[in-house]
Amino acid sequence: MKVKRGLLILTAVIVSSAISFKGEVPIKVIGTMEYGVDLAFGRRVVSSGHTDNHLNIHAVDANRDTRYAAVRDDNAFFYIDLGGVERVGKVVIDWEAAYASEYLLQMSMDAVTWTTVATVTKTNSEMDEIVFPEWVETQFVKFQGVRRALEYGYSFYSFEVYGPKSLGVGGDVIYASSFENASELPAAAILDDKAHTRWASTQNDNEGLIFDFKAPVTFDLIKVRWEVSFARIFKIYKHTETSDTSPAREADGWEYLTGTEAGLGEVDTFKLKTAATSRYVKVELIQRETSEATKKTGRYPWESTFSIYSFDIYKESELRAVRVGHPMEFSKNSPAWVAMSNITLHDEGLILAPHGYPIAADGVVTNMESIADGNIPGFESYATYNPAVIYDEDNDIFHMIYRSELPDNYATYFGTRYELGHMSTLSYAYSYDGIHYTRGANNPIAWPTIAEEHGGGLEDPRIFKIKNDPRRGGLTTYYITYTMYDYSITREGMIYTHDFITFNKVGRLAPDYNEAYKSGTFVTDPEGNAIKISDPRPGKFGEVYMIYMKDGGYTRIGFTNDVTRIEASDIIDIDTSSFGPNDIEKLTKGNESCMALTNIYGADDQDIYLMYGGGVLSDANIQYQQPNASGWFYALGVLKTTQSNPFELTNVTLDLDEPTMYPTDTNKIDYGLFNKCMFADTMLRHNNKWYFYYGAGDMYVGLATARGDFSAGAATFTLSGTNLEIATLALNKRYANDKSDYEIEFVIEGHHLNGDILFAPIKKTYNVPHFSKLPLGKYANGIPLNHTIDLTDALFSGDYYLSAYVINKNTAEVINLTSYYLVITPTITHRAR
């Protein structure tokens, strides 16, 4: 069970570093840029503290009667998460009397490394308009105070951010299936180029919209900007008709473009693989949803509407943009033993999200007898998370078992818990690419049937396989461990299957063990095969399977030859067994086990990699060390033990690496049943790629990935005087007994803002030895890659940008994130309102 420690605070000071800037300059003529809606409206904000009731969100509410007022601090800051990557052409700050006499405008892709794109000095409280000569691609936009004009804290009525105008503006909404209020919330608001106007349907699923753009429009990017009532499931279509005779909703000729079954509101972004051309576009709105915070106000999805501020379409190739920094990277440049480093989140968002409404279970799901046949209305309406995934090479398919859950109260989500309130079941999904999953037809595949599962049900699945399983007639067998929870004690259960059609529930894994045990993860190789190890217990011989079972107050390890049963005498409680001074429980108390891998670099690799999750890692203050994650969070860490001594770390200083991944202040995926929560269940290597599946916010399934055989963090740019140093580390992590060198090139390119080449690409070749040949071996972070540029060269007298990346010299494949350094001169004007 997760225990929340501390409070979520979105006002902690964030350390930022300006990468590059140019000062304020006289007004100059800029090419025409047509602006769209205010991208900052209603978005998530992080800032220094506020005074009185002048909250940071008041700067993005489109209300001139409200304002943000910061605490009295010259270094106060305020930044907005635009909800995804956007192109920004203009920023407008509408000041109250307490203006800044000097401040920085900064942009970032990760809210960690900031690029200063304007330095503003002023002598009055007039409105500031900062206009860029090119679109700038970013996700975060920040005001960073330098000097206050008055004794009071900085105060502004609005902080507005503008991107390009949608190609749909000027079109008509020719069909809306219903209206909540046609006069106040008209369908035309969706295409009116105003951020704060909206359309809303009646309180029904399966609503629809049709847009007429007046002529065929070519686009490859779609952004849907939602009010708090959004669509969990929706689909977008184009039509072949080009005349003024508009197609009806049910007409033939509609062609599916894109959509999602995991919409999460705020801003949903779709990049089409190929550009579409259409005059008419249809949106089918299938299932309504509201956020967890909205539910707590009593606004439930089945009593809500679909509500859209704007439906924007763009042609990306016609919106050339310069970039800043690089996307968020986790576990950057970690040592080789950590296995997965320089991790990036899947850029399409969620993999799975809840479907259905819990109200369907009200009065139907009443007790164990009512669900005996597995027909459970609303079984996955509250949460779908804790994904256990394995790859089936015989059928070239990924199998996922995930936790599906009802809320405490089926009618109100919160409040009095029903007899089977907060009940979890297990469900199945499959994928052919490891990214896009389809739910199985017969979900849930396992549900409470015995007393140990009464109430809380079946939680926290993990999966592994045994090929040619001698206990199952030589068939490949997939085993699923899970936590049984009856609201009083947790126990580990077991299910197995050969085909993911028929599932066999075994029952308790250790029926004679009376203490709590949960989150069981058998030690496997990176492909999910269970691995037998030499029994490490004193006086024991032979090979055994081993399972870690770790929760907030204990770490227990079980040993067995039959993965469906562990004897009580074969379970060791590390906390009471005193195997050594560096035992796992002593260092990571308060956390849960996620997964345990061995043989990462080959059969001779005897180390065990154990991932765990918790609200306080080995360092109780660690959550305060992440610049884009203030306050409490539930994060992930890793430690290394060995097959010969799986009970403790060999070296406390070197065998602990945390946080491996953590929730950030503004990532909407990390907010749900538990805000700022990230809990991993599967780390799988397939085709030289790590697939890292995790539960996000204890409500959704998320995915992160990393390269298997090589890692290099996105390059950093460090300005020292007039010299710019560009650097990173390269780590050769080839596996399966391949220890050959990795031949790479470190490439640096320079361009003018219009894309013209500033200088010929700089390419530096390196032969990167295998980590095992480096002095630190598995503890090595890599060899340095670097290059220094003298910025006094006349080449760098104007605006420009640099990019740096690493390629595999033999294949020319880019094998790390490209990082950008931008120097740009905006036009800054101060004007009366």
N, C-alpha and C positions, 0 to 999 in steps of 0.2 A: 504494500500500500504506500502511496506517495504521501509524504508529510511535508507541508509547506513551511518553510522557515523564513521569517522576515517579511518584508512588504515589497510590492512592486512599486518602484519609484521611477517616474519618467523625467526626473529633474536633476539627476546627478550630473556633476561636471564631467564633460567628455574632453579628453586631451586630443587636440587636433594639430596637424602639421601642415603648414602651407607649402605646397610643392612649388608653385611658380605664380607670379602675378606681374601685371604692369599697372602703373598708377593711372589716376584719372587724367583724361586728356580732353582737349577741346572737341566740340561736336564735329562730327564728320558725316559725309553723305554715305548712306548704306543702301545696298540693293533692297528692293521691295521684298518684305517678308509679311505674309498674311498670317495673322495670329488666330488661334482657336480659343477654346474655353480656358478658364483659369484652372490649371492643373493642380493647384494647391488646395482648391476648395474641398473641404471635408476630409482631407487626408490626415494621416497620423503625424503627430508633432512630438518632438523631444526638445526640452529646453532647460535653461536654468529656472530656478524657482520663480513664482509669481507673487504679486502683492494683492491683498484684498481678494476680490473675486475676479480679477482680471487674468483669466486662465489663458494658456497658450493657444487652445483651440479657438479662442475668440478672434484670432488673427486670420483664420481660414474659414469663417462662417458666413461671409458675404453680408455681414450686418455692420453698418457704419456706426451703430449705437453701442457696439462692444469693442473691446480692445485687449491686447496683451500688455501687461506691465511687468517687467522683470524686477528682480531684487536689485538693490543698489550695489552693483558690481560692474566695473568697467569691462571685465572679461565675460560678462553674461553672453549666452548664446541661444540660438533658436534654430532648429532645423526641421525640415519636412521630408517625409518619405512620400514620393510621388505615387507609390503603389506599384511601381515597376519602372523599367527603363523608359525615359521620355526624351524627346528632343526639346530643348529649351532655347527660346530666342529672346525672351524679355522677362525681367523681374521688376515688379513695382512694389514699393513700400510706402504706405500711407501713414505718416507719422502723426502722433499726438504731440503735445508740447515738449515732452521729454525725449528729444531726438538724440541721435549719436553724432557727435562732431567728427568722429572717425570710426569707420567699421570696415570689415572685410566681407565680401560675398564669396562663398566657397561652394564647391560642388564635389560630389563623391559618388562612387558606385557601391561603396560598402559601409559608409559612415565611420570608417576607420582612418583612411588616408584622404586628406582633403586638398583639393586644388583651389587656390585663390584665383578667382576670375575677375575680381574688381576690388580696388581699394578706394573707398569713398570718403572724402572729407567735405564738410558742409558747415554753414553758419546759420541755418534757420531750419524750421520744422516743415518745410515744403515737402511735397511728395517726391520721392526719388524714382526715376525710371532708368533702368540699366538695360541697354539694348546691345546684343551681340552681333558681330558681322556675319556669323555663321551659326547654324543650329549647333547646340552643344548637347551631346548625349550623356545623360546622367540619371541617377535615381534619387539622390538626396541633394537638397539645396539648403544652404546654411547662412544665417546671419551670425557673424562673430564680432562682438563688440570690441572696440579698442579704447575709446574714450567717450565718456558721457558729456553732453553739453550742460546739463543741469545736475543738481545733487540727486535727483530721483533716478530710479532705474529706467532703462530704455522702455519706450511704450509706443506701439503702433496699432492702428485700427485694422490694417490688413497687410498681409504678405502674399503677394500674388505672383504666380509663375505661369508664363504663357508659352505654349508650343505652337506648332503649325495648325492651320485651319483645316478642318476635316473636308474631304472631297464631297461629303454628303450634305454639307450646309447649302441651303437653297433648294434642297429637295423637299418632297412632301411625304408625310405619313398618310398613305391613302387608305390604310385599313388598320384599325385597332379593334380587337374583339370585344373590349369592354373598357369602361372608365370608372374610376372611383369618384371622380368629379370632373366632368368634361370641360367646365369653364375655368376652374382653377388649376387643374392638372391635365392640360390638353396633350394629345399625342404629338402635336407640332413642336412641343418643347424639346423633344428628343433631337431635332435637327436645327434648333434655333441659334446655335453657337453661344449659348449662355450656360455657364456651369451650374447655376443654382435653380434653374427651372426644370420641371420634370413631368413625366406622365406616370400614372398609376392605374392599374387594372382594378377590377373588383376582386373579391376574396375567393378566387378560384384557381385551380391548376389549369394547364392546357389552354393558355391564352396565346394570342398571336398578333404579330405586327407585319405590315408590308410597307416598304419604302419605295418611292419612285424618285430617282435622282434626275429625272427629266431627259437624260440621255445616257447611253452606255458609259460607265466609268470603270477604269482599270485600277485595281487596288490589290494589295497583298498583305495589308496589316489592318486588323480590326481591334478597336478598343470599346468595350461596353462599360460605361461609368454608372454605377448603381447607387441608389439611395439605400437605406438600411434593409429594405425588403428586396431581396435579390432572387435570382434563380439558381437553384442547385443544379438542375438539369435543363439545358436548352440547346437548340440546334439552329444553325444559320444556313440559308439556302440562297442560291441565285437562280435566275430564270433566263430562258433563251429569248423571250419576247423583248422587242426593242421599240415597238410602236406605242401610240398613246392608249391602246387597248390593254389595260392592265390585267394581269392574270389573277384569278381568284385564289384564295388560300388553298383550296382543295384541287386546283387545276393541275393537269399534267404539265410536265416540263420543268418542275422545280428540281434543281440539282444540289445535293448536299455539299456544303463548303467546309464547315467546321462546327465545332460545338464542344460541350463538356458534360460529364456526369459528376464533376467535382468542382462546380462553381463555388467560390468563397466570397463573392461580393467585392465591394469597393471598386476595383478596376480589374476586369478580365481582359487579357490580351491574347490575340491569336495571330500568329504569323503563318500565312499560307505558304505551302511548299512551292506552288506556282501561282502567279498572279491570276486573278479572276477579272473578267469584264462582264458587267451586267448593268442594266438600267434598273431592274427590280430586285430587291433583296427582301427575303422573308425571315423572320425570327419566330421560332416555335418555343414558347416558354412552358416547360413541362412540369417542373416541381418548384414550389416556393420554399424559401428558407430565410431565416433571420440569424444573426450572430448570437453567440452565447450571452454577450452583454445585453443585447436587445431582448432576448428571452427573459432575462432577469427583471426587465421592466414590465413583464406581462404581455408582451407582444409576441405571440406564438405564430409559427409559420402558417399553420392551417387557418389562422384568423387574419392573415396578412394579405398583402397584394404582391404583384410584381411592380417594381418602381424603378424607372430608368431616367437618369439625368441626360445622358447623351450616348448616341451610337455613332462612333467616329470611324471613318475609313481613310486610309492613306496609301500612297505608292512610295515605298521606302526608297527606291532608286532615285526618286525625284526630290528627296529630302536629305541631301548630302549633309553629314554632320561630322563634327570633330568630337573626340571622346576624352574622357578624363579617367585616370586611374585604371582599375580593373575590378571585376566582380568579386564578391566575398569569397575568400579562401579560408578553410579551416585546417588546423593541424599543419600550418605552413612550415615547410622545410624540417619536418620532424625526422628523427633518426630512422634507420632502416628497419629496426625491430618493430616499429609502430605499424609497419605494413602498408597502411593507407594514409597518405599525406597529401597536402595540397588538394583538399576535398572541395568540391563545388556542388551547390544545390541544383537539382534538376530545374531547368529554366522554364518549364511549362507549368510548374506549380504542383498541385497535389496529384497523387496517384489514385487514391480512393477517398470518398467522403460519405457521410451518412445518407441513406435513402429512406423515404417513407416518413410517416408521422407517428409518434408514440400514442396519439389519441386513438389510433386504430386498435391498440391493445387494451384500452380502458374498458373494464368490465368483461374482457375476454380472457386475458392472461391473468388468472387469479391465483392459481396454485400449481403444484407439480402435475396434478392430474390433467389440468387444462392444456398443458403443453406436451403431453406424453407422446403424441404423434409427430412432434417437431414442427407443426403448423403454428407459427408464432407471429401474429401480425405486428408490424413495427419493430421486428427484432433488431434491425440495424439503423433505427431512426435517430439515435442519439450520438453514437460514436462508432467508427470503424478504424481500428488502429492495431498496434502490436503485430505487424506483419511478419510471418515466417515464410521465407521463400527458398526454393531450391530449384536447380536446373535439371531437367530430365533429358539427358543426351540421347536416349533411345528414341524419343519422340520430338526432340528439338523444341521444347516448351518449358516455360517457367511456371511452376506451381506455387500459389500463395495460399496460406491459411491465415486468416486474420480474425481479430477479435471484434465481434459485433455486439452492440449494447443498447439496452433501453435505459431511460432515465429513472430516477427515484420514483417520480410520480408521473404517470402516463398522461394526466390531464393538464398538469402545470409544470412539468419538468422538475421543479424544486418543491420543498415542503415535505409533508408526511410521506415516508417511503412505503411503497406497497410491499406486500409479502415477497413478490419477485421483482421489486424495484431495483434498478441498477444491475439487472441480471445480464450477464454476458453469455454469448454463445460463440461458436466457431463457424466461420464461413470460408468459402473457397472462391478463388479467382485464378485466371490463367492469362498468360501473355506469350507472344512469340518474339518480342524484342526486349523484354524485361522492363518496359516503361509503360506501355499501354495495356491495361488489364481489363478483362471481361469477367464479370461475375458468373459463377456457376449457376446452373438451372435449378439445383435442389438445395439451396441454402435455407437455414443453416445446416451444416453437415454434422454438427454435434451440439447438444443442448443438455441442460440439467436433467439427469435421470436417477441420480442416487442422492442419498442424504448429504454427503460431503459437498455436493454442488447446489444444494437448496439455498436459494437467495442470490448470492453473488454469481454463481454459475461457473463458467469456464473462462479463464483469463490467460494472458501471456503465453501464447503458443511459441514453441521453437520446433524446428524440423531438421532431421538428418536422414541419411539413407545408409543401408547396408546392401551392397551388391552381392548377388548369389548367396543370399542369406541362408545359412544352414538350418536355421530354426523355422524357416518358412518355405521349405521345399526347394531351396536354391533360387527363389525369385528375388528380384530387387525389391526391397521393402523400404517404405518411407515411414519413419516413426515421428510422431508428434507428441512432444511433452507439453503439458499445460498445467496451470494452477487451478486446483479446485478450491472454491471459497464458499463457505456457508455462513458468512458474517461473523464467525467466531475464530476460526483457525484456517490457515492455508495448508494445503497438501499438494503434492505433485501427482498428476495423472498421466496416463499414456493411451494413445490411439495409434493404430497403424493402418496402412493401406498399401495396395500394390498399384492401383490404377486411378486413384482420386475420384472414384465413383462409389466404391464400397469402402466404408470406414468402420474399423473394428475398435470399439472402446474396451480397453483392458481393465481400467479402474485404477486404483491407487498404485503408484510406483513402489512405494515402501509401506505395505499394509500394516506392518508390525511396528512402525516407527511412530511414536506418539507426539513428538515435538513438531513445531511448524517447519515447513520447508516448501519453497516455491521458486519460480523463475529458473527452473532447472535447464541447464544447457550442457549437453554432452560435448566432449571435446571432439572436434572434427578437423578435417583438412579444409583448405579454402573453397573446395567444391562441395562441401557438405557431407563428405563420407565420414562416418564414425571411425575413429582411430583407436586401436588397442595399444596400450602402453605397458611397459613392465611395471608391475605393481610396486609403487614407491613406499609402501608402508613397511616399517621395520618387521622383519620376520616373515614377510609375505613373498610369494614367488609366482611366476607365471605372468601372463598378459591379461589385462582387464580393460573394460571400458570405464571411463571416468566422467562424472557429472558434477558441475558446480551448481550449488543452490544457495543463492545469496539474497537477503532482504535487509531491511533497515537495521536489524539488530543481530545479525549472525551471518557467518559464511560456513556452509557445510559442503563436504565433498563426499560423494558416494562412489563405490567401486562395485563392478558386477561383470559377470560373463553373459548375463541375459538382460538385455536393455529394457525388458518389460517388467523386471522385478529387482529390487535392491533389498537385501536383508538389513534389518536395523543395526546389526553389529558391523555392517560395512559402511556406515555413515559416520564420518568424523566431523565433529564440531571444532573448527579451527580455534575459536576464541577460548575454548577450555582445554585444548589439547597441547598447547605450548610447544609447537614444533620449532619455534625459533623466534628471535627478537623482531623480525621484520614481517610478521604474519599479515596476511591480506586483510583480515578483519580489523586489526589494530590501525591500519593505514587508511582504510576506506569504509569505516563504520558509517552507517546511515545510507548506504547505497545498495542498489540491486544489481545482480548479474545479468548481463545481456547476451554475451556469446563468448565462446572459448575456442580458439583455433590453434592448431599446431601444424608442423610440416609446411609452413608458409613458403619457404624457399626450396623445399625438396624433402624427400623422405629422411634425410640425415639431419634436418633441422628439428632439434628436440625441444626448442622453446615453446612455451604456451602463452598465447596472447589472450588476455582476458579483458573484455570491455565491460564497464559498469556504468550505471547512471545514478544521479542523486542530486539533491538540493544543496548539499555541502560536500565538496570533494575533499581530498586530503588536506587542502588548505581552506580553512573556514572563510577566508576573505577572498577566495579566488574569483567570486562573482563580481567583485569590485575592480578587477584588473582588466576587464574587457572594455575597450573604449565605446563600443556600440551596444553594451548590455549592462545597464545599471540595475542595482538591487538584486532581488532573489531570482534565480532561475534553476531549472532542473536540467543539468547538462550531462555530458558523457566524458568519461576518462578511460584510460587503458593502463594496464600494468603487465609486466612480463614475469612469468615464473618458468619452471622447467618441468619436463616429464619426470625427472628424477626427484624433484622437490617442488610439487605443485602447491605447497602450503604457504610459501613465503617468497618475498622478493630476494633475489641474490644481492642486489645493490639498490638501496632505497633511492639514492640520488639519480641513478640512471635508468632504473626499471619502472619509472612512473612518468606518465605523460598526460597532462590534463590542462584545460579541457580539450578533448579531441574535437567535439562539436558542441555548440551551445546556442540557445535561442537568443535572438537579438531584440532590441526594444520595440522595433516596428514591424517585423515580419509577421504578417497576419496569419500565416500558417502555424505559428507557434502559440497562438492564442485559442483557447477552447475551454474544455472542462477544467484543465489546469493551464493557467496563463504562463507563458514563457517556459514551456516544457518540451523536452526532446528526449525520447527514449527509444533506443535501438533494439532491434530484434534479429536482424540478419545482416551479415557481411559476407558476400559471395563473390568469388572471382570467376569471371567467364570471359573468354576471348580477350584476355589481357586487360580487363576492366573490372574494377571493384564496383559492385552494386551494393549500396548501403541503404537498407530500408529501415525506416524509423516511424514511431508514433509521434505525431506532431500535435501539441496541445492536448494530448490524451483524447483526441477526437478524430484524427485523420491519418492517412498513410502518406508519408513523404519519401523522397528518394534523393540520395546524394551519390556522386560517383567520383572515382579517381583512377588514374592510370596504374597498371599493375607493375610494369617493368622499369619505370623511370619516373623520377619526380624532380621538378624544379619549380620553386615558387615564382609567382609573377615578379618581374624585375622591379626593384626599387630605384627611385631617382633621388639622389641626395646632392643638394647644392652646397658647395663649400667655396665661398668667395665667388670667383667667376668660373669655377670648375664644376661640372655636373658629372657625378659618378653614377653609373648605371650598373647594377649588380644583382646577382642571385646566386643560388647554390644548385648544383646538378648532382643527383644521386642515382647511380646505376643500381637497379633493384631486380636485375634479371633473375629468374627462378627456374625451377626444374633442372637444376644442375648446370645451367648455362651461366658461366661466370666470365664471359667474354666482354671486352671493352665496348662501350657505347660511343659511337662517333657522332658528334653533334656539331651544330653551328649556333653560335649566339649572334643573333641578327638585330641590328639597330637601323631603323629607317627614319628619315626626316622629310616632312612635307610642309609646304605652305598651307594655309587654311583652305585654299581652293582645291587642294589635292595635288598641285604641281610638286614635282620632286625638289626637295631642298638640297639634298646631296645624295650621292650614290650609296646604296646600302652598305653598311659596315658588317662584315661577316668574320667572326673569329672562330676557328675550328678547335675543338677539344676532343681528346680521346679520354672518356670518363671511365676509370677502372671500376670494376665491381666493388661494392662496399666491403666485401670480405678481404679485399687487398689493401684497404685503407688502414691507417694506424689504429683507428677506433673501431674498425669492424662494424658490427651491427649497431653500434652507438654513433656511427658517423652520420652527419647531416648532408654530406656531399662535398664536392670540390668547388671553389669559388669561380664564378664567371663574372668578369667586370670589364668596363671600358669607361674612359674619362673623356669628356668633351669640353673644350675650352670655349666658353660662351662669348668671349671677346671677339671671336671671329665675326667678320661682317655678315656672314650668313645668318646670324642670329639677331640681327638688328630690328627685325619686324616680328609679326605674329607667325607662329609656326606650331607644329606638334611633332613629337617623336614617338615612335613605337618600338618596343623591344620584346623579343620572343626567342624561343629555342626551337630548332628543327632537328629531326633525325636526318643526318646528312645523306644517308643512303636512300631514303624514301621521300625526302623533302616535306614530311608531315610535321606540322606544328605540334609540339608535344608539351606545351605548357600554356598558361593564360597569357595573352598579349597584354602588355601594360603600356599606358599612354602618359605622356608628359605634355602639357598644354601651356602655351603662352598666347594670350589673347587680349586684345584691347577693346573693351566695350565703349559705347557712347553713353555718357551719364548726364542726365538732365535733371534739374530740380525745378519743379513747377507747382504753382498753386492749384488747389483742387478745382 
